[in-house]
Amino acid sequence: GLMTPIIRNADQKTLSAISVE
């Protein structure tokens, strides 16, 4: 997410969740 820091944080959490899977 390059729109806002908040969106970026959400993206990183999503990536982390995907990595866990």
N, C-alpha and C positions, 0 to 999 in steps of 0.2 A: 504493500500500500504506500503510494508516494503522495497521497493527498494531504494527510495530516499526521502528526505524531501519534495521535490516538489511534487512527486507523492502522498505522504502522505497528503499534504495540499489539493490536488485535491480530495482525498478520503473523507476527512472531509467535504469539500464543498458538495460533492455528498450526504454524509450521512445527512447533514443539509437539503438539498433540499428534500430528501426522508422524513425526519421528518416533514417538512413543509406540505408535501402532506399527 
